[in-house]
Amino acid sequence: MKLLVCDVEGTIFKAEYKIDGTDYASTMWQPLARSLGDAAVDEERETHRKWEDKDYSNYAEWVEATVQIHKKYGLHRDTFYSLVNSAEYNTGVLEFFAKLDRKKFIPVLVSGGFEELISRAMRDLNIYYGYGACEYFFDETDGKLAGHRLKHCDFEDKLGHIEPIFKRFELHAKKDWVFVGDGKNDVHIAKRAPISFAINAHPHLAEVPRIHQIDDFMQINDILKTTPESISIYTSKEDELQIENNLLKKENKQLREELGKSSIETSVREERLSREVHNLRKTNKELKQQVNDLKGIVGGRNARIENHVAVNEDDYSMLPAESLSEILDGGYRVAFFGFSENHSTYQYFSDYHRNLKVMSGFTDTYDANFLKTYDFIFEFIDNMSHAVDKKNKAAMQYVPFAKLEEHGSPAKLENAMANVLIRHFKAE
């Protein structure tokens, strides 16, 4: 069983309208601005410029600015639901989900758009899991937009919404899913998916390595059945070795029965059968060792999955209840990997506290066993060599860890580390 994770606007539904001067077509956001008049369109265009110039600190700020435009120009309930109900499905969507084998795939919708549009798709396509960024509430008297609710489902947070589903169905987060998207905003999640599809792809999404470009949802079935990487998504190497081992055991048993029943007493036959049995035993022993080795690897991966602590987007900007220094004063020993030794962020944290061990993300000459003595490990994934990351994985079977990303300043990394440590150790 695998997850089938789909974007919504532009992927499930067509997104044919794009305001001049913007880089994102949409099913709802831009058509809503158009329905409110030229002034609303101009202000919507300005929000896109600010997003591209990074004037908003996060996606939620951009959504909030757009919501205020809708309130300012009096968005009416009838206009909003007219767009929701008239949104047109992309080619092949209805047929694809009608024929989807739900025993093999669990469909999930994730979007930076409206919950109302997602709810319609969930009803029409028989989908149980759906996550959106915004929900609208309209005044009962005049029908105008009166309130809204924002949720964390931005461009880079889509993967965070499906992590609990992996755990619920005991699926592997690195191989047991497929992603379908269309836009520039889907690049981040498409890069992480084992298999990615792009329908009517934005140029930035089309550049993602190994992505499959389609113009009809029904093409997904054909590609999943024929491409080597998608075939491997169904059967693990451990499964293949176990199957082969079982077949060899069966052949071994048949040969033993043949030996017992045989009335031919010639030494040539006995020698041949003995040699074959010996070879089969040797092969069985080697295959058992490979299976055990793979079980050890899988066990290590499962242990790392259990020890992985998620870092939320809010963790970087939200002031923690306790500072990182105060947490470390409590005796927690924390290791931080990332950056070269001459980087300003490395220098910022290198003398930060006696209980914070800072290690270069590019030097792998240390003894990885010392990490098992720490209470928590942070890795800065944008400044880490493959060799260091690989070496740390052994310790991550025993020590909780989190992956940090670039957010512009050491102070934000400091916030994130403190918030993660508070959440983790308080939960314990």
N, C-alpha and C positions, 0 to 999 in steps of 0.2 A: 504493500500500500504506500502511495506517495501523495504529497500535497501538490495541488495544481493552483499556484498563486497567480492571480490576475489583477492587473491595474484595471481601472474602470473607465474614466473619461479618455476617449481615443482608442481604447483597447476593447472593452465590452461594447461601449457605445461609440458611435462616430463622433469625431470632433472636427467639424468642417469649418468653423469660424475662428479666425485669428485676427485680432486688431492690428492694423498696420503699425510696424515699429516694435512688435513684441515677438517673443520667441516661443510662446506656448499657445497652441490651439487648445480649445476646451469645449466640452459639451454644455457646460452651465455657466462658469464664471464670466466669460467674455460675452456670450449671448445675453446674460442678465444686464451687463453694462449697456449693451446696445439697446435693450428694451427701455432703458431709463433715459436715453437721449445723448446728444453729442457731448454735453458737459461731463456726464458720467463716464463716457468712453475716454475722454481726455484724462480724467483722474485715474481711471483704471490703467491707462497706458503709463502714467507717471509711477504707479506702484510697481509695474514691471521694471521700469528703469531703476528704481531704488533697490529692487531685489537683485538685479544684475550688478549693481554697484556696491552690494553688500551693506546697504544702509539699514536693513533690518537684521537684527541679531539672530533671528530664527524664523522658520516658516510660519509659526503661529502669529507673529507680528504682521506678516504680510497678509494673512487671512483676516486679521482684525482690522487692518486698514481698508480692505475691500468691503468688509461687512459695514463699516461706517459709511462708505459710499452708498451702499444699498439703503441704509437707513436715511441718509441725507436726502436722497431723491425719491423716497417713499415707495420702495418695492412692495407690491401688493401680492397677497397670497395667490390670487388667480394667475398672475403672470408667472410666478415661481413654479407652481404646479403644472402650468401649461407646458413649460419647458421640460420639466421632469417627465411628464406623460408623453410628450411628443418626441423625446430623444429616440433616435433610430439605432438599432443594433447593427454592429459591424457584420460584414458578410460571413456567413457560416456559423455565427454564434449560437443561434437558436437550435440549429440542427446538431451542432457539436455537443452541447450540453444535454440535449435530449437523448443522445446515443452514448454519453459518457458512462463508462463502467465505474460505478461508485464503489465497487469492491477493490478497485485498483487505485482510484484517484479520489482525494477529498478536495473539492474546489473551495478556494478561499479568495474573497475579494478584499483588496487593500487600496485605499485611494486618499489623496489629499483633497478630495472634493466633498460633496454633500451626502450625508446619511440617507436623505430621502431618495436620491437617485440609486444608491446602493440597495436600499430596501426594495425598490421596484425590481432590480435585477435579481435579487435573492428570491423574490416571489416567482418571477417569470421563469427562472432557470433552475429552481429547486436547489438553492444553495443555502447552507446553514450558517457558515461563517462569513462575516463581512465587517470591515472597519473603515470608517471615514473620518474626516478632520472637522466637519462642521455640521451642526443641526440648527434649523431655523424654527422660531416660534412667532406666530402672527396674532395680532390683536383680534379678539372675537368681535369687536364692534365695527371698526373701519377696515379690517383686513390687512392692515399695513404691518411691516416687519417690526416686531416689538422686542424680541430678544433672540439670543443665540447661545449655543454651547460649543466650545472648541475642545477638540481632543488631539492628543499627540499622534499624528499619523502623517508626518511630513515626508519629504523626499528621501531622507536617509533613515527614517525610523520605521519604514514599512516592514523590514525584517524583524524588528522587535515585536510586532504584533503576532507573528506566526510562531515565535519560539515556544509559547505555552502549548500550541497544538502539537508540535513535535513531541513534547513530553507526554501529552495526553495519550497519543497513539504509539509511543515508544519508537519514534522514527529518528533517523540520523539527520542532523541539521546540515551536514555537508554533502549528502548524496540523495536524500529521499524527498526531493521536490523539483518542480519545474516552474519557471516563471514566464509570464506573457505580459509584455508592456508595449508602449508605443513611443514614449516621449523622452526628451532630454532628462526629465526628472526621474526616469527609471534606470539610468545608467548605473547608479550605485548598487541597487539590488540585483540587476542583471549580471553584473560582474561576479557576484557571490553565488549565484544559482548554478547548480551542476549542469542544467540545460536551460537555455533562455531562447525565447521567441520574441520577435519584434514584428508587430503588424503595422504596415504603412509607416515604417520606422523614421523617426527624426534622425538627421545625419549624425548627431552625437551618439545615439543609441546604436546605429548601424555600425559604428566603429568598434563596438565591444567585441573582443575576440571570441570566435566560435559561436556567435549568435546566429540563429536561423531566422531569415527574413521571410515573412509570409504576407499575403494579401487576403487570405481566406482562412478562418479558424479551422476548417476541416483539413487543411494541410498539416496541422499539428499531428494528427493520427498517423499519417503516412511517414512523417519524419521520425516519430518516436519508434515506429516499427522497423525502420531500416538503418538508422545511423548507428555506428558502433558504440558511441558514447551513451546513447539512450538504451541500447541493449544491456550494457553493463549496469544500468541503474536498477535493473530488476533482479539480478543475481550477484551476490558477493563472491569474492574469490574463496572465502571460507566455505560457502555453500558448494561451490564447484569441487573443491578438494574433498569435501565430505561425501559428495555423490560418487566421485571417482573411487574413494576408499571403500565405500559400501559395495560397489561393483566388483572390486578386486577381492573383497572378502567372499562374495558369492562365488566367484570363479575358483577361489582357493578351496572352498568347501566342496565344490563339484569335483575338483581334482582329487581331493582326499577320498571322496566316495568312490571315484573311479579306481583309485589305488586299492581300496578295500575289496571291491567287487571283482577286480581283474583276475582272471585265471592264467594270464600270461606271466610266466616266471622268468623271462629272459632278463639278464642283467642289463641289456641295453635299454629296455623299457623302464626298468626300475631306476636306472641312472637318469634317464631323461625326465621322468616324473619327479624324481627327487630334486633335480636341478631346477625344474619349474617351480616347485613348491618353495624351494629356498629363495629363488628370485622374487616370488610373490611376497614371501615373508619380509624380505629386505625392503621391497617397495612399500608394503603396508607400514613398516616401521618408519620409513622416511616420510610417508604421507601423514602418519599420525603426528610426527614431530612438527611438520609444517602446519597442521591443523592446530596443534597446541600453541605453536608460535603465534599463529594468527589470533587465536583466542586471547593470548596475552596482550597482543596489540589492541584488539577490540576492547578488552577489559580496561586497558590503559586509556583508550579514547573515551569509554563510558565514564571512567573516573574523572577525566578532565571535564567532560560535559557536566557532571554533577558539581564539580568545583568551580565552574565558570560563573562569575557574578556579572550580571548585565549592568552596563553603564547607560543611564538615560540621558537624553539631550538636556533635560533640566538640571542634571547634576553639575554641569559646567557653569551655569549662570546663577544657580540658587545658592545663597549664602548658607553654609551648614550650621546646624545647631551647636556644634562644637568645631573649633578650628582644627586643622590637621595637626598642628603643634600640640594642642591639648589632648588629642586622641593618642598621639605618640607618647606623651607624658604618662599615659595610663599603662605603659609597658608593652604595647603591641609593637612587634618588630616587622617592618615592612621593607620589601625590596622593590626598587624601581629601575626598569631597564628602558633605555632610549637615549637617542642623540649621541653625538661624539663628545669627547671630553672637553673640546674647546667651544662647544655650543653654549650660548647664554643660558638656555633652560637647564642644561646639565649643571652649569656652575651655580645657578639659582638654588637647585635642590641639593647639591653635593655637600654643603655644610649646614643644611637646614635643621637637622636634628640627629642626635646620636642613634636613635632607633630607626632612622630612614637610611637604608643602604642604597646608594645610587651607583648603577653599573652602566657602562657604555653599551649602546645597542649594536656595536660593531666589533667588540672584542670577546672572543669565545674561549679564552685561555683559562677561565676560572673552573673550579671544581663544582659541578652542578649539585653535588650532594649537600653542600652548605645551604642551599635554598630550602631544604626540608626543615631546617631549624627556624624558618621564618613563619610568621602568622599570616602573611598575605603578600602576593606578588602583583605588581602593576607592570604592564608592557605598553610602551608607546608605539603602536603598530606602524606609524608613518615614518619612523626613524629606527628601524630594526633590521639587522641582517638576517638572512634565512638561517645561517649557522647558529646564531644566538637563540632564535625562536625555537629551532629544533632541539637545542640542548635544554632549554627550559621546560619542554613538554614533559620530560621525565619527572621533574619536581611537581608539575601541575596535577599529577595524579594524587598527590598527597596534600597540597597546599591550595587554598582558595586563591583565585586570580581574577583580574579584570583587564580588558583591553581598552586603552585610551586612544583618542583621535585628536588631530590638530584642531585647536579652537582659538588660536591667535595669541595667547599669553600664558605664562606660567601660573598666574593667579587663577585662571579658569581651570587649569589642570589641578591646582591645589584644592579648589572647590570640589571638583569631581572626586578626587581621592578621598576627601573627608566625608562627602555624602555617601559614597559607596561603602566606606568602612563603618560608618554609623548604621547604615541599613543592614549590613551583613552581620556585624557583631551584636547588634541589638536583637536581630531575629534569632541569633543563636541563644 
